[in-house]
């Protein structure tokens, strides 16, 4: 994980790899603190990894109550 940016916009970068070890997933999340919004870009070596990971990432960000920061679509 890495992060940067200047208030009120923050950037976070993540990487993930399936337990089986095949493929790689890269994530850039740009968070606007005043607007409580996030824009997330997900890229994967294997397109079949992207959608399930996007669903998992969104569930984690939205939290147990739904809603959350993810106002728009994941790209």
C-alpha positions as a printed NumPy array, in Angstrom:
array([[  0.   ,   0.   ,   0.   ],
       [  1.099,   3.541,  -0.7  ],
       [ -0.649,   6.865,  -0.234],
       [ -0.253,  10.516,  -1.072],
       [ -2.084,  13.644,  -2.077],
       [ -2.899,  16.903,  -0.391],
       [ -5.993,  17.687,   1.635],
       [ -8.838,  17.407,   0.87 ],
       [ -8.008,  14.807,  -1.833],
       [ -6.139,  11.649,  -0.854],
       [ -4.751,   8.888,  -3.089],
       [ -4.256,   5.288,  -2.027],
       [ -2.597,   2.533,  -4.027],
       [ -3.032,  -1.17 ,  -3.298],
       [ -1.957,  -4.413,  -4.894],
       [ -3.358,  -7.894,  -4.467],
       [ -2.642, -11.39 ,  -5.665],
       [ -4.924, -14.432,  -5.536],
       [ -3.981, -17.139,  -3.035],
       [ -3.203, -19.426,  -5.984],
       [ -0.564, -16.873,  -7.023],
       [ -1.693, -16.418, -10.632],
       [ -2.293, -12.827, -11.717],
       [ -2.022,  -9.444, -10.097],
       [ -4.528,  -6.723,  -9.214],
       [ -3.667,  -3.025,  -8.902],
       [ -5.965,  -0.462,  -7.274],
       [ -5.926,   3.341,  -7.202],
       [ -8.437,   4.968,  -4.859],
       [ -8.903,   8.735,  -4.837],
       [-10.868,   9.918,  -1.814],
       [-12.495,  13.33 ,  -1.416],
       [-12.887,  13.914,   2.302],
       [-15.322,  16.869,   2.155],
       [-17.584,  15.129,  -0.363],
       [-17.21 ,  11.722,   1.326],
       [-16.723,  10.2  ,  -2.149],
       [-14.206,   7.81 ,  -3.64 ],
       [-13.183,   7.072,  -7.198],
       [-11.582,   3.661,  -7.615],
       [ -9.725,   2.225, -10.595],
       [ -8.992,  -1.509, -10.587],
       [ -6.707,  -3.18 , -13.117],
       [ -5.996,  -6.905, -13.3  ],
       [ -3.709,  -9.129, -15.374],
       [ -6.654, -11.488, -15.857],
       [-10.048,  -9.894, -16.56 ],
       [-11.723, -12.763, -14.667],
       [-10.106, -11.484, -11.453],
       [-11.318,  -7.891, -11.796],
       [-15.064,  -8.242, -11.195],
       [-14.907, -10.507,  -8.104],
       [-12.202,  -8.306,  -6.589],
       [-14.208,  -5.134,  -7.345],
       [-17.226,  -6.636,  -5.546],
       [-15.088,  -7.558,  -2.529],
       [-13.385,  -4.148,  -2.449],
       [-16.731,  -2.349,  -2.657],
       [-18.177,  -4.486,   0.164],
       [-15.182,  -3.638,   2.365],
       [-15.43 ,   0.099,   1.675],
       [-19.216,   0.244,   2.052],
       [-19.056,  -1.563,   5.376],
       [-21.803,  -3.52 ,   7.111],
       [-24.437,  -0.792,   6.662],
       [-24.142,  -0.228,   2.925],
       [-23.785,   3.229,   1.444],
       [-20.327,   4.326,   2.471],
       [-17.894,   6.206,   0.261],
       [-18.535,   4.387,  -2.982],
       [-21.019,   6.738,  -4.599],
       [-20.056,   5.87 ,  -8.19 ],
       [-19.102,   2.87 , -10.221],
       [-15.819,   1.052,  -9.913],
       [-13.69 ,   1.296, -13.033]])
